[in-house]
C-alpha cells in the first residue's frame, strides 16, 4: 500500500516527477510510512465526513455557488458541491478540487460504483454519493452530490429552504444512485483503529469492520467499538486502543475494492438513458435487515465472503437450505437463504438477516372463552415461542387454544416458505401489543386485567403513559365492585356527561373519595399525581397514619394536605418510593404504577 508523509498530502499526485521518484525510493527503504491521525493541512476521508456532519449540526444554509462563505448573519453557506469544496478550502488544499457536481466526479474521482449493486456502498467514511441529472444531462450527468458518513447515512446541502440534510442513502427516498472515491489529495484509513465523530472504528484493508471482535474489543453492526459494559468505547478511555496513523491513497483504495469485485464504474449515464441497469423491484423477494451482512460462498460463517450487504438491500431468494446454526439479534437459526443480488453475485446469507416478502400472511391472534387462538392460512403449520426468541420450524407446534399468559411470537410455515412473525402479549385474557412478559409490570397487569380491575386502551395497555383522573376513578370503582351504571345519570361536573367513566366519577365524588377542580369540572382527562392517588386511597379505605413509617428524603415536597395519606399508604404497603428513599409526590402516576397500587389494595381486601 502506498503511504505518504503529512507534508506531501495536500498536493499528492501534483508534484514533479523527481519528487515522485524520490517518494518511491523512500517507500522502498522504509516498509511503512505513517501519518498523524489528523495531520495539519492533510485532507482525509474521515475529515471530509466530519466536515459534512459539522455543517449539518452548525446549520449551514443553501446558497447556489456558495463554497463555505459566511453570510451577514454569521452563518456559513454553500451549495451541494460547495460543501465538499469548502472542506479542502478550509485546509488550504482547494487547488486540487473542482467546484461543480459533474466536474468534481469527472476530474476528482478515482473509482465509482452503483448503489443498486448488492455489494453495497463500501464501508469507507468520506466517499461521495450522487444523484443523476435527468433534466439536462448535456451539462453534466450528475445533479446533486453529498458526503457519505458510513452506516448508510449521508449529509448534503440540498436546496433553498431545505438546506443541510442528514439521512439514509439506501431506501432514503432521495434518489442517490452512485458512490465515488475521490482522488484530489484525499487519503483514506487503511488498517488499525481510527476516530470518527467521537467513536472508535477499526479498518481492515481500507474498510471499517462490523460485527466482529478486534484486539479483544467488540465491534457492533454499525462499526462502532464497544466497551465491556456494551456502551460506546470513547477514544482515550481506559481500555481504548491507540489510534493508527496509517493512511493510503485513493489509488490503493481503488485497487482494494477492485480485488473485491467492484468494477470501478457507475451506470449513471445508462440510468439517464433508460437502460437496463436499474433492476425492477419485482425481481426481488427479500430485504437485508442489517448492515455489513456477509454474503457467503457456503451456508457457514467460515466460508469465503462473496460480498457485503447493507440494510434494506433487496435480494432474490432462490431456495432455503440448512446450514451452520448461528445466534444473532436474539435469534438462533440454522436456516440460510441461497440468494442472488442485483449485480449478479450469488451466495448464502443467514435467514436471520433477511426479511422475506413471503406469499404467506403472518398469523393472527384472537381470544375465545378466555383462551388465546392463533390462526394462519389453510394448510400452514403454526410455530410459536414464549421465550422471546424468533420461532422456527423446530419451535412449538400450535395445536389449539392456549391458556397461559405470556408474550407469543408466531410464524406460519408451508413448504419452504415462512411468513413474517406476529407478536402479541396475552395478559388477563386480553391481547396487548405494547409490552412483553419481560417487563417488570407484566404479572401485575396480567392479574389486574384478569380480575377486571383495569382494562387496556384498545390493543394497548399504555403501561408507561400517565393515568387520568377518570381512569383512576374507574379502577377504584372496579376495586369496590360498584355497579357504576347506577351512577351514570346527570352529573354536577360539566366534563363527564355521556362519557364511559361518568358513573365511576359520579360515584367517587358522591362518596367523597375524589373532588372536582373547583371550576365545575372534574378534570377527567387530567393526569393524577402520586400524592393525589394516596389521598384518594386513604379516603376510600379510611386509612390513618400511625407514625411508624420512615420519612421520605423528599418529604418537604409532599403537600401538607397529602402527607398523612402518603405515609398511611406506605405504612399499609400499598405504595412504595421511587428509589433512593424518594417519593416524587408531584410526578404524574403511570398506568403500570397505578395498576400495582390497585392490585395491592385488592390483595389486602380493601
For each residue, the residues with C-beta under 8 A, 3 or more apart:
1: 190 248 252
2: 27 248 249 251 252
3: 27 32 33 34 35 246 247 248
4: 8 9 12 23 33 35 187 247 249
5: 8 9 33 35
6: 9 35 36 39 40 41 42
7:
8: 4 5 11 12 15 19 23
9: 4 5 6 12 35 39 41 42 43 185 187 247
10: 41 42 43 91 92 93 185
11: 8 14 15 93 95 96 185
12: 4 8 9 15 185 187 249
13: 96 183 185 249
14: 11 95 96 185
15: 8 11 12 19 20
16: 19 20
17: 20 21
18: 21 22
19: 8 15 16 22 23
20: 15 16 17 23 24
21: 17 18 24 25
22: 18 19 25 26
23: 4 8 19 20 26 27
24: 20 21 27 28
25: 21 22 28 29
26: 22 23 29 30 33
27: 2 3 23 24 30 33
28: 24 25
29: 25 26
30: 26 27 33
31:
32: 3 246
33: 3 4 5 26 27 30
34: 3 244 245 246
35: 3 4 5 6 9 39 42 187 245 246 247
36: 6 39 245
37: 194 195 243 244 245
38: 42 44 46 47
39: 6 9 35 36 42
40: 6
41: 6 9 10 91 92 93
42: 6 9 10 35 38 39 91 93 187 247
43: 9 10 47 48 87 88 91 93 184 185 186 187
44: 38 47 48 126 186 187 188 189 247
45: 48 49 124 125 126 127 182 186 187 188 189
46: 38 49 50 125 126 189 194 195 196
47: 38 43 44 50 51 87 91 126
48: 43 44 45 51 52 84 87 125 126 147 182 186
49: 45 46 52 53 125 126 147 148 149 150 196 197
50: 46 47 53 54 196 197
51: 47 48 54 55 83 86 87 90 147
52: 48 49 55 56 83 146 147 149 154 155 156
53: 49 50 56 57 149 155 166 197
54: 50 51 57 58
55: 51 52 58 60 76 78 83 86 155 157 164
56: 52 53 59 60 155 164 165 166
57: 53 54
58: 54 55 75 76
59: 56 75 163 164
60: 55 56 75 76 77 78 83 157 163 164
61: 71 75 76 77 163 164
62: 66 77 78 79 157 158 159 160 161 162 163 164
63: 66 69 71 77 78 79 82
64: 79 160
65: 79 82
66: 62 63 69 77 78 79 82
67: 78 82 85 86 89 99
68: 76 77 78 82 83 85 86 89 90
69: 63 66 76 77 78
70: 74 75 76 77
71: 61 63 74 75 76 77
72:
73:
74: 70 71
75: 58 59 60 61 70 71
76: 55 58 60 61 68 69 70 71 86
77: 60 61 62 63 66 68 69 70 71
78: 55 60 62 63 66 67 68 69 82 83 85 86 157
79: 62 63 64 65 66 82 83 157
80: 83 84 101 144 145 146 156 157 158
81: 84 85 98 99 100 101 104 145
82: 63 65 66 67 68 78 79 85 86 99 157
83: 51 52 55 60 68 78 79 80 86 87 146 147 155 156 157
84: 48 80 81 87 88 97 104 128 145 147
85: 67 68 78 81 82 88 89 94 97 98 99 104
86: 51 55 67 68 76 78 82 83 89 90
87: 43 47 48 51 83 84 90 91
88: 43 84 85 91 93 94 96 97 184 185
89: 67 68 85 86 92 93 94 97
90: 51 68 86 87
91: 10 41 42 43 47 87 88 94
92: 10 41 89
93: 10 11 41 42 43 88 89 96 97 185
94: 85 88 89 91 97
95: 11 14
96: 11 13 14 88 93 108 184 185
97: 84 85 88 89 93 94 104 108 184 185
98: 81 85 103 104 106 107 108 184
99: 67 81 82 85 103 104
100: 81 103 104 140
101: 80 81 104 105 130 140 142 143 144 145
102: 105 106 133 139 140 141 142
103: 98 99 100 106 107 140
104: 81 84 85 97 98 99 100 101 107 108 109 128 145 182
105: 101 102 108 109 112 128 130 142 145 180
106: 98 102 103 109 140
107: 98 103 104 184
108: 96 97 98 104 105 182 183 184
109: 104 105 106 112 180 181 182 183
110: 181 182 183 250 251 253 254
111: 180 181 183 250 253 254 257 258 262 264
112: 105 109 178 179 180 181 264 265 266
113: 117 119 121 122 178 179 257 262 263 264 265 266
114: 117 177 178 179 266 267 277 343
115: 120 121 129 169 170 176 177 178 179
116: 177 277 278 279 342 343
117: 113 114 120 262 341 342 343
118: 295 307 309 313 314 315 341 342 343 345
119: 113 122 260 261 262 307 308 341 343 345
120: 115 117 170 307 308 309 310 313
121: 113 115 127 129 148 152 169 170 179 310
122: 113 119 127 179 206 207 257 262
123: 150 207 208 209 210 223 292 308
124: 45 127 148 150 181 188 189 206 207 208 253
125: 45 46 48 49 148 149 150 189 196 201 208
126: 44 45 46 47 48 49 147 148 186 188
127: 45 121 122 124 147 148 179 180 181 182
128: 84 104 105 145 146 147 148 179 180 182
129: 115 121 145 146 147 148 154 169 176 178 179 180
130: 101 105 142 143 144 145 146 176 177 178 179 180 266 268
131: 142 143 144 145 174 175 176 177
132: 137 141 142 143 175 177 268 271 272
133: 102 136 137 139 140 141 142 143 272
134: 137 143 272
135: 143
136: 133 139
137: 132 133 134 140 141 269 272
138:
139: 102 133 136
140: 100 101 102 103 106 133 137 143
141: 102 132 133 137 268 269 272
142: 101 102 105 130 131 132 133 145 268
143: 101 130 131 132 133 134 135 140
144: 80 101 130 131 156 158
145: 80 81 84 101 104 105 128 129 130 131 142 156
146: 52 80 83 128 129 130 154 155 156 176
147: 48 49 51 52 83 84 126 127 128 129 154 155 156
148: 49 121 124 125 126 127 128 129 153 154 169 179
149: 49 52 53 125 153 154 155 166 197
150: 49 123 124 125 153 196 201 208 222 223
151: 222 223 291
152: 121 168 169 170 291 310 311 312
153: 148 149 150 166 167 168 169
154: 52 129 146 147 148 149 166 167 168 169 172 176
155: 52 53 55 56 83 146 147 149 164 165 166
156: 52 80 83 144 145 146 147 164 165
157: 55 60 62 78 79 80 82 83 163 164 165
158: 62 80 144 162 163 164 165
159: 62 162 163
160: 62 64 163
161: 62
162: 62 158 159 165
163: 59 60 61 62 157 158 159 160
164: 55 56 59 60 61 62 155 156 157 158
165: 56 155 156 157 158 162 174
166: 53 56 149 153 154 155
167: 153 154 172 174
168: 152 153 154 171 172 312
169: 115 121 129 148 152 153 154 172 174 176
170: 115 120 121 152 176 310 311 312 313
171: 168 311 312
172: 154 167 168 169 176
173:
174: 131 165 167 169
175: 131 132
176: 115 129 130 131 146 154 169 170 172
177: 114 115 116 130 131 132 266 267 268 271
178: 112 113 114 115 129 130 266 267 268
179: 112 113 114 115 121 122 127 128 129 130 148 266
180: 105 109 111 112 127 128 129 130 266
181: 109 110 111 112 124 127 188 250 253 254 257
182: 45 48 104 108 109 110 127 128 186 250
183: 13 108 109 110 111 186 249 250 251 254
184: 43 88 96 97 98 107 108
185: 9 10 11 12 13 14 43 88 93 96 97
186: 43 44 45 48 126 182 183 250
187: 4 9 12 35 42 43 44 45 247 248 249 250
188: 44 45 124 126 181 206 247 248 249 250 252 253
189: 44 45 46 124 125 192 194 201 203 206 208 244 246 247
190: 1 203 205 206 244 246 247 248 252
191: 203 204 205 244 246
192: 189 202 203 243 244 246
193: 200 201 202 203 215 225 241 242 243 244
194: 37 46 189 200 201 202 203 208 243 244
195: 37 46 198 199 200 201 235 243
196: 46 49 50 125 150 199 201
197: 49 50 53 149
198: 195 234 235
199: 195 196 224 225 232 233 234 235
200: 193 194 195 217 224 225 233 234 235 240 241
201: 125 150 189 193 194 195 196 208 209 219 223 224 225
202: 192 193 194 208 209 214 215 217 219 223 225
203: 189 190 191 192 193 194 206 207 208 209 244
204: 191 207 209 214
205: 190 191 256
206: 122 124 188 189 190 203 248 252 253 256 257
207: 122 123 124 203 204 256 308
208: 123 124 125 150 189 194 201 202 203 223
209: 123 201 202 203 204 212 214 219 223
210: 123 219 220 221 222 223 291 292
211: 219 220 221 290 292 328
212: 209 219
213: 216 217 218 219
214: 202 204 209 217 219
215: 193 202 241
216: 213
217: 200 202 213 214 225 226 233 239 241
218: 213 225 226
219: 201 202 209 210 211 212 213 214 223 224 225 226
220: 210 211 223 224 225 226
221: 210 211 290 291 292
222: 150 151 210 291
223: 123 150 151 201 202 208 209 210 219 220 291 292
224: 199 200 201 219 220 232 233
225: 193 199 200 201 202 217 218 219 220 232 233 240
226: 217 218 219 220 230 231 232 233
227: 230 231 232 233 237 239
228: 239
229:
230: 226 227
231: 226 227
232: 199 224 225 226 227
233: 199 200 217 224 225 226 227 237 239 240
234: 198 199 200 237 240
235: 195 198 199 200 240 243
236: 240
237: 227 233 234 240
238:
239: 217 227 228 233
240: 200 225 233 234 235 236 237
241: 193 200 215 217
242: 193
243: 37 192 193 194 195 235
244: 34 37 189 190 191 192 193 194 203
245: 34 35 36 37
246: 3 32 34 35 189 190 191 192
247: 3 4 9 35 42 44 187 188 189 190
248: 1 2 3 187 188 190 206 252 253
249: 2 4 12 13 183 187 188 252 253
250: 110 111 181 182 183 186 187 188 253 254
251: 2 110 183 254 255
252: 1 2 188 190 206 248 249 255 256
253: 110 111 124 181 188 206 248 249 250 256 257
254: 110 111 181 183 250 251 257 258 264
255: 251 252 258 259
256: 205 206 207 252 253 259 260
257: 111 113 122 181 206 253 254 260 262 264
258: 111 254 255 261 262 263 264
259: 255 256
260: 119 256 257 307
261: 119 258 306 307 345
262: 111 113 117 119 122 257 258
263: 113 258
264: 111 112 113 254 257 258
265: 112 113
266: 112 113 114 130 177 178 179 180
267: 114 177 178 270 271 275 277 278
268: 130 132 141 142 177 178 271 272
269: 137 141 272 273
270: 267 273 275 276 277
271: 132 177 267 268 274 275 277 278
272: 132 133 134 137 141 268 269
273: 269 270
274: 271
275: 267 270 271 278
276: 270
277: 114 116 267 270 271
278: 116 267 271 275
279: 116 283 284 314 342
280: 283
281: 284 314
282:
283: 279 280 314 316 342
284: 279 281 287 314 315 316 342 357
285: 315 316 317 356 357 358
286: 314 315 316 317 337 339 354 355 356 357
287: 284 312 313 314 315 354 355 357
288: 293 309 310 311 312 313 314 315 349 353 354 355
289: 293 311 353 354 355
290: 211 221 293 311 329 353
291: 151 152 210 221 222 223 310 311
292: 123 210 211 221 223 308 309 310
293: 288 289 290 308 309 310 349 350 353
294: 301 305 307 308 309 349
295: 118 305 306 307 308 309 339 341 345 347 348 349
296: 299 300 301 303 304 305 306 347 348 349
297: 303 304 305 306 347 348
298: 303 304 323 348
299: 296 303 321 322 323 324 336 338 348 350
300: 296 303 323 324
301: 294 296 324 326
302: 324
303: 296 297 298 299 300 348
304: 296 297 298
305: 294 295 296 297 308
306: 261 295 296 297 345 346 347
307: 118 119 120 260 261 294 295 341 343 345 347
308: 119 120 123 207 292 293 294 295 305
309: 118 120 288 292 293 294 295 313 315 341 349 353
310: 120 121 152 170 288 291 292 293 313
311: 152 170 171 288 289 290 291
312: 152 168 170 171 287 288
313: 118 120 170 287 288 309 310 341
314: 118 279 281 283 284 286 287 288 342
315: 118 284 285 286 287 288 309 337 339 340 341 349 354
316: 283 284 285 286 339 340 341
317: 285 286 320 337 338 339 354 356
318: 337 338 339 340
319: 337 338 416
320: 317 335 336 337 338 351 416 418
321: 299 335 336 337 338 348
322: 299 334 335 336
323: 298 299 300 334 335 336 348 350
324: 299 300 301 302 334 336
325: 332 333 334
326: 301 332 333 334 350 352
327: 331 332
328: 211 331 350 352 353
329: 290 352
330: 388 389 390
331: 327 328 352 389 390
332: 325 326 327 389
333: 325 326 350 351 352 390 392
334: 322 323 324 325 326
335: 320 321 322 323 350 351 392 393 418
336: 299 320 321 322 323 324 348 349 350 351
337: 286 315 317 318 319 320 321 348 349 350 351 354 356
338: 299 317 318 319 320 321 346 347 348
339: 286 295 315 316 317 318 346 347 348 349 354
340: 315 316 318 344 345 346
341: 117 118 119 295 307 309 313 315 316 344 345 346
342: 116 117 118 279 283 284 314
343: 114 116 117 118 119 307
344: 340 341
345: 118 119 261 295 306 307 340 341
346: 306 338 339 340 341
347: 295 296 297 306 307 338 339
348: 295 296 297 298 299 303 321 323 336 337 338 339
349: 288 293 294 295 296 309 315 336 337 339 353 354
350: 293 299 323 326 328 333 335 336 337 353 354
351: 320 333 335 336 337 354 356 418
352: 326 328 329 331 333 390
353: 288 289 290 293 309 328 349 350
354: 286 287 288 289 315 317 337 339 349 350 351
355: 286 287 288 289 420
356: 285 286 317 337 351 417 418 420
357: 284 285 286 287
358: 285 417 418 419 420
359: 417
360: 376 377 380 412 413 414 417 418 419
361: 376 377 412 419
362: 410 411 412 419 420 421 422
363: 374 375 376 382 410 411 412 419 422
364: 374 375 376 422
365: 372 373 374 375 408 410 422 424 426 431
366: 372 373 375 431
367: 370 371 372 373 426 429 430 431
368: 371 373 401
369: 401
370: 367 403 429
371: 367 368 401 402 403
372: 365 366 367 401 402 403 408 424 426 431
373: 365 366 367 368 401 402
374: 363 364 365 382 384 398 402 408 410
375: 363 364 365 366 382
376: 360 361 363 364 380 381 382 410 412 419
377: 360 361 380 412 414
378:
379: 414
380: 360 376 377 412 413 414 419
381: 376 393 397 398 412 413 414
382: 363 374 375 376 397 398 410 411 412 413
383: 391 392 393 394 395 396 397 398 410 411 413
384: 374 391 395 396 398 408 409 410 411
385: 388 389 390 391 395 396 408 409
386: 404 406 407 408 409 437
387:
388: 330 385 407 409 436 438
389: 330 331 332 385 395 409
390: 330 331 333 352 385 409 421
391: 383 384 385 395 396 409 410 411 421
392: 333 335 383 395 411 418
393: 335 381 383 413 418
394: 383
395: 383 384 385 389 391 392
396: 383 384 385 391
397: 381 382 383
398: 374 381 382 383 384 402 410
399:
400:
401: 368 369 371 372 373
402: 371 372 373 374 398 408 426
403: 370 371 372
404: 386 426
405: 426 427 428 437 446
406: 386 425 426 437
407: 386 388 423 424 425 426 436 437 438
408: 365 372 374 384 385 386 402 423 424 425 426
409: 384 385 386 388 389 390 391 421 422 423
410: 362 363 365 374 376 382 383 384 391 398 421 422 423
411: 362 363 382 383 384 391 392 418 419 420 421 422
412: 360 361 362 363 376 377 380 381 382 418 419
413: 360 380 381 382 383 393 417 418 419
414: 360 377 379 380 381 417
415:
416: 319 320
417: 356 358 359 360 413 414
418: 320 335 351 356 358 360 392 393 411 412 413
419: 358 360 361 362 363 376 380 411 412 413 422
420: 355 356 358 362 411
421: 362 390 391 409 410 411
422: 362 363 364 365 409 410 411 419
423: 407 408 409 410 433
424: 365 372 407 408 431 432 433
425: 406 407 408 431 432 433 435 436 437 442
426: 365 367 372 402 404 405 406 407 408 429 430 431
427: 405 430 432 442 445 446 449 450 461
428: 405 445 446 447 448 449 450 451
429: 367 370 426 449 450
430: 367 426 427 449 455 456
431: 365 366 367 372 424 425 426 459
432: 424 425 427 435 445 456 459 460 461
433: 423 424 425 459 460
434: 459 460 461 462 463
435: 425 432 439 441 442 445 461 463
436: 388 407 425 439 442
437: 386 405 406 407 425 442
438: 388 407 442
439: 435 436 442 463
440:
441: 435 444 445 463 592 595 596
442: 425 427 435 436 437 438 439 445 446
443: 446 447
444: 441 447 448 592 595 596 599
445: 427 428 432 435 441 442 448 449 454 461 463 592 595
446: 405 427 428 442 443 449 450
447: 428 443 444 450 451 599
448: 428 444 445 451 453 454 595 598 599 602
449: 427 428 429 430 445 446 452 453 454 455 456 461
450: 427 428 429 446 447
451: 428 447 448 599 602
452: 449 455 478
453: 448 449 475 478 479 595 598 599 602
454: 445 448 449 461 475 478 591 595 598
455: 430 449 452
456: 430 432 449 459 460 461 462
457: 460 461 462
458:
459: 431 432 433 434 456
460: 432 433 434 456 457
461: 427 432 434 435 445 449 454 456 457 591 592
462: 434 456 457 465 591
463: 434 435 439 441 445 590 591 592 595
464: 590 591 592
465: 462 590 591
466: 527 528 588 589 590 591
467: 471 472 475 527 528 588 589 590 591 593 594
468: 471 472 524 525 526 527 528
469: 472 473 514 522 523 524 525 526 527 528
470: 473 474 496 499 501 504 505 522 524 525
471: 467 468 474 475 501 591 594
472: 467 468 469 475 476 528 533 536 589 594
473: 469 470 476 477 501 504 505 507 508 514
474: 470 471 477 478 484 501 504
475: 453 454 467 471 472 478 479 594 595 598
476: 472 473 479 480 504 508 513 536 537 540 598
477: 473 474 480 482 484 503 504 507 508
478: 452 453 454 474 475 481 482 598
479: 453 475 476 540 598 601 602 606
480: 476 477 540
481: 478
482: 477 478 486 487 504 507
483: 486
484: 474 477 487 488 503 504 507
485: 488 503
486: 482 483 503
487: 482 484 502 503 504 506 507 510
488: 484 485 502 503 506
489: 506
490: 497
491: 496 497 502 505 506 509 522
492: 509 516 520
493: 496 497 505 509 516 520 521 522 524
494: 497 520 521
495: 499 521 522 523 524 525
496: 470 491 493 499 501 502 505 506 522 524
497: 490 491 493 494 502
498: 502
499: 470 495 496 502 505 524
500:
501: 470 471 473 474 496 504 505 524
502: 487 488 491 496 497 498 499 505 506
503: 477 484 485 486 487 488 506 507
504: 470 473 474 476 477 482 484 487 501 507 508
505: 470 473 491 493 496 499 501 502 508 509 514 522 524
506: 487 488 489 491 496 502 503 509 510
507: 473 477 482 484 487 503 504 510 511
508: 473 476 477 504 505 511 513 514 536
509: 491 492 493 505 506 512 513 514 515 516 522
510: 487 506 507
511: 507 508 539 540
512: 509 515 539
513: 476 508 509 536 539 540
514: 469 473 505 508 509 522 536 539
515: 509 512
516: 492 493 509 519 520 521 522 523
517: 520 521 522 523 526
518:
519: 516
520: 492 493 494 516 517
521: 493 494 495 516 517 524
522: 469 470 491 493 495 496 505 509 514 516 517
523: 469 495 516 517 526
524: 468 469 470 493 495 496 499 501 505 521
525: 468 469 470 495
526: 468 469 517 523
527: 466 467 468 469 588 589
528: 466 467 468 469 472 532 533 536 588 589 594
529: 532 533 585 586 587 588 589
530: 533 534 575 583 584 585 586 587 588 589 593
531: 534 535 558 559 562 565 566 583 585 586
532: 528 529 535 536 562
533: 472 528 529 530 536 537 575 589 594 597
534: 530 531 537 538 562 565 566 568 569 574 575
535: 531 532 538 539 561 562 565
536: 472 476 508 513 514 528 532 533 539 540
537: 476 533 534 540 541 543 565 569 574 575 597 601 606
538: 534 535 541 542 543 544 564 565 568 569
539: 511 512 513 514 535 536 542 565
540: 476 479 480 511 513 536 537 606
541: 537 538 572 601 606
542: 538 539
543: 537 538 565 568 569 572
544: 538 564 568
545: 549 564 565 567 568 571
546: 571
547: 567
548: 571
549: 545 567 570 571
550: 581
551: 555 567
552: 555 558 566 577 581 582 583
553: 580 581 582
554: 557 558 582 583 584 585
555: 551 552 558 563 583
556:
557: 554 583 584 585 586
558: 531 552 554 555 562 563 566 583 585
559: 531 562 563 585
560: 563
561: 535
562: 531 532 534 535 558 559 565 566 585
563: 555 558 559 560 566 567
564: 538 544 545 567 568
565: 531 534 535 537 538 539 543 545 562 568 569
566: 531 534 552 558 562 563 569 570 575 583 585
567: 545 547 549 551 563 564 570 571
568: 534 538 543 544 545 564 565 571 572
569: 534 537 538 543 565 566 572 574 575 597
570: 549 566 567 573 574 575 576 577 583
571: 545 546 548 549 567 568
572: 541 543 568 569 604
573: 570 600 604
574: 534 537 569 570 597 600 601 604 606
575: 530 533 534 537 566 569 570 597 600
576: 570
577: 552 570 580 581 582 583 584
578: 582 583 584 587
579: 582
580: 553 577
581: 550 552 553 577
582: 552 553 554 577 578 579
583: 530 531 552 554 555 557 558 566 570 577 578
584: 530 554 557 577 578 587
585: 529 530 531 554 557 558 559 562 566
586: 529 530 531 557
587: 529 530 578 584
588: 466 467 527 528 529 530
589: 466 467 472 527 528 529 530 533 593 594 597
590: 463 464 465 466 467 593 594
591: 454 461 462 463 464 465 466 467 471 594 595
592: 441 444 445 461 463 464 595 596
593: 467 530 589 590 596 597
594: 467 471 472 475 528 533 589 590 591 597 598
595: 441 444 445 448 453 454 463 475 591 592 598 599
596: 441 444 592 593 599 600
597: 533 537 569 574 575 589 593 594 600 601
598: 448 453 454 475 476 478 479 594 595 601 602
599: 444 447 448 451 453 595 596 602 603
600: 573 574 575 596 597 603 604
601: 479 537 541 574 597 598 604 606
602: 448 451 453 479 598 599 605 606
603: 599 600
604: 572 573 574 600 601
605: 602
606: 479 537 540 541 574 601 602
